[in-house]
Structures are given as structure tokens and as C-alpha cells.
Amino acid sequence: MAGAGKSSLGEKLAKHFGFNLIDSDKLIETIKRKSLQEILDEVGMEKFKEIEEATLLSVEFNKTILATGGSAIFSKDAMNYIKNNSLVIYIEVSFEKILDRVPDFSNRGFIKEPSQTIQQAFHERENTYRNFADHVILNNDDVESCLKKILSII
């Protein structure tokens, strides 16, 4: 989910282990030379999901930390690929904390049904995130506290 800390934690983990970091949202933006929101506006939700899936399936896990976009879980093929090639950690954050961190989702490239609220989309995703996770780590505090939790389980 946007605001969970995936990118920030990914950077710290990559630095800690001396691994490469791939942030799939940034990778998509680099390949397409547009923001996620621009891509979503131009191609729509279903095509965006296809682009994201193809991007995730192209990742080579060789000393790599992958910070996925929050909508990665919409592709079972991509998530199974990731799970078969790496350890999947769900960074769990309360909805209230997400809103503190991301008060405006309008330009985030956030995928949801037009009739859904952000809160409904959040709750819809929670179980799917958990189902694919090898570990669930709570991140309602600062990044350093969450990093310590992650390092204690790896």
C-alpha cells in the first residue's frame, strides 16, 4: 500500500546487505518516461496492471531487494514469481497511519475501482498482502524500528 514504507525500507535493506534495489514503481516510470498517474490515466487500470506484471516478471533476483508497487498483488503470476524467487515481507501499516503519510492519493497512480474509497481499497488488499507474505512486519513507527524488525527475521 502506498505509504507503507516499501521504498524507504528497500533502500535501507539494499544498503545494509550491499544489494541492488529495484523499486518497481520507479522502474515503470523510467521505462515509460511518465509518472504512474500519467500512465494510469492514459492506458487505464487493466493495461496498467499488465505493464506492472510484465515489469515484475522481468526482475532478476540476484542480490536484489525489490520494493513493489502496492498494486503488485493484483497479479498472481507476478506474486508467485516473486515468492518463488525471494522472501516476501508485507509491511503492515494501519489505515490511519497511511493517511498521515499520504494525505492525497490523487496523483499516486493508485489503482482502485472508481466506486471504491481509499479505505475500501486498503481493506480489500490487506488479506491478499497477508496471503502472499512469508512474514508480516508492523510499520506504524519510524523506518529504523521497522528495519530492525526485518533484520531480526532474515
N, C-alpha and C positions, 0 to 999 in steps of 0.2 A: 504494500500500500504506500502511496506517496506519503512522505514524511516519516516513514518508519526508521530511516537511518541507514538504508542499504548502501548508498553510495559512500557516505562518510565512514561507515564501518568497513566497507570494502577497501577503501584507501588505506585505512589503518592496518587491516589484516595483511594486505599485499605488502606494505612496508615492513611489517613485523616479520613475515616469512621470506621476504625477498622475492615475492611472486609478481607476476604481471596482474594488472587489474583490467578487467573488461566490464564496463558499465554498459549494459545492452541499450539503454535509452540513448546514451551519448553516441554509441556505435551507429544506431539507426539514424540519428541526426547527422552524423558525419557522412554516412553513405548517401543519404537522401539530400543532404545540404539544405535541410529545412528543420524547423522545430517540430517536436512531436505533435503539437497542436496544429501546426500548418499541414502536416501530413494527414492527420486525422480529419481535418476539415476538407481536405482535397479528395481523399480516397474513401472516406467512410470507415466505420468501425470494423466491418468484416475484412476488408482489404488490409487495414492496419494490423489486424490480428495475424494475417498471412505474412506480412512483412516482418512482424516481430518473431513469428515462429521460424521463418527461414533464417533470420539473424541468429536466433538461439541455437538452431541446429547446426550452424556453421562454426560455433565456438569449439576450439580445440583445448581440452583440459590438460595442459602441460605446465605445471607450476603456475596455475591461473586461479585468481579469485574472480568470480562472476557475480556482479551486482545486477540482478534482473530488474526490469520494469515491473511494477505492481500487477500488470495485466498478463504477465508471462504464464500465470496459472490457467489461463483460458485455453492453452494449447497442451493437451495431454501428451502429445508426441514430444513436444519440446521439454516438458517437465519430466517425462520418463527418461529422455536422453540425458538431461542434467542429473537426475537422480542416479542413473546407471554409471555416470562418469565422475561423480563428485559427492560430497556431503552437502545436504540441503538443510539450511538453517532458516527457520521462519522467525523473523524479527517481529515479535508481537508488541503492539502499542495500543493503548486504549483509544477509542474514538475521540474522546475529549482532548487527549494529547496530540492526536493527528491534527485536529482543528487548531490547536495552539501553534503547531509548527507550520501548517499550510492553511492559512485562513481563506485563500482564494484558489479554487481548483479550475477556474475558467480558462486558464492558459497553460495547464499542466499536461495536456494530451491524455487526460484521464478518461478511460473507457467505462461507460455505463450506458444503460438503456435510457432513452430520452425521458421516460416517465419515472426513473429512479432518482431518489435523492442520493447525496454523497453517503449519508448514513446507511441507507438501504444497500448500496453497492458495497460498502465496508463490511456489513454483516453477511452479505452474500458470499464474499470472498473468504471470510475467516475460516470456515470449515475446509475449504479447498486448500488454503495455505497449510493448515494443520495436516491434512491427509498426505501431502507430498513431503512434509518435513521429516528429517531424521531427528532434529532437535528443535525445540521451541524456546526462544530466549526473550524474556521480557525486557523492553527498552523504553520504560517510562521515565528514566532518569537521563543522565548525561551519557555521551558516547563512550567515555572512558570506562564507566561502570559496566556498560554493555559489552565492551571489548573484553574486559576481564572475565565476564561470564562465558563468553565464547571461547576464549583461550583455555578456560578450565575444562571444557568438554572435548577439545580437539586433541 
